[in-house]
Amino acid sequence: MGPLARAYGGSRVVAVAGAVSALAAVAPLASGAVRGLRHAPPSGDAAGPAPAAPGA
């Protein structure tokens, strides 16, 4: 058992770590630079570039 688990309880430490991990995974999606990225063109027989992002 680590020092944080001893001080605050194991379940609380796991809950906070999960919340921080989820926030770190989702936070980049809020960036305008990420939202402005274009999709890759489809593979296979489809032709043409992906449509431009709205407002671009």
C-alpha positions as CSV (number, residue, x, y, z in Angstrom):
1,M,0.0,0.0,0.0
2,G,1.4,3.4,-1.0
3,P,1.6,6.5,1.1
4,L,-1.4,8.2,-0.6
5,A,-3.6,5.1,-0.1
6,R,-2.6,5.0,3.5
7,A,-3.4,8.7,3.9
8,Y,-6.6,8.9,1.9
9,G,-7.8,5.3,1.4
10,G,-7.3,3.1,-1.6
11,S,-10.7,3.6,-3.2
12,R,-10.4,7.4,-3.1
13,V,-7.0,7.3,-4.7
14,V,-8.2,5.0,-7.5
15,A,-11.2,7.2,-8.1
16,V,-9.2,10.4,-8.4
17,A,-6.6,8.7,-10.6
18,G,-9.3,7.5,-12.9
19,A,-10.9,10.9,-13.1
20,V,-7.5,12.5,-13.9
21,S,-6.8,9.9,-16.5
22,A,-10.2,10.4,-18.2
23,L,-9.7,14.2,-18.2
24,A,-6.2,13.8,-19.7
25,A,-7.6,11.6,-22.4
26,V,-10.5,13.9,-23.3
27,A,-8.9,17.3,-22.8
28,P,-7.0,17.4,-26.1
29,L,-10.4,17.1,-27.9
30,A,-11.3,20.5,-26.7
31,S,-8.4,22.1,-28.6
32,G,-9.3,24.1,-31.7
33,A,-6.2,22.7,-33.4
34,V,-7.4,19.1,-32.9
35,R,-11.0,19.9,-33.9
36,G,-9.8,21.5,-37.1
37,L,-7.9,18.5,-38.3
38,R,-9.1,16.9,-41.5
39,H,-10.0,13.3,-41.8
40,A,-7.8,11.0,-43.8
41,P,-9.1,10.2,-47.2
42,P,-10.9,6.8,-47.4
43,S,-8.9,3.9,-48.5
44,G,-9.8,1.7,-51.5
45,D,-11.7,2.8,-54.6
46,A,-13.2,6.0,-53.2
47,A,-11.6,9.1,-54.7
48,G,-11.4,12.7,-53.6
49,P,-10.2,14.6,-50.5
50,A,-12.1,14.6,-47.2
51,P,-14.5,17.6,-46.9
52,A,-13.1,20.7,-45.2
53,A,-14.0,21.3,-41.5
54,P,-16.8,23.7,-40.9
55,G,-15.6,27.3,-40.6
56,A,-12.3,26.5,-42.2
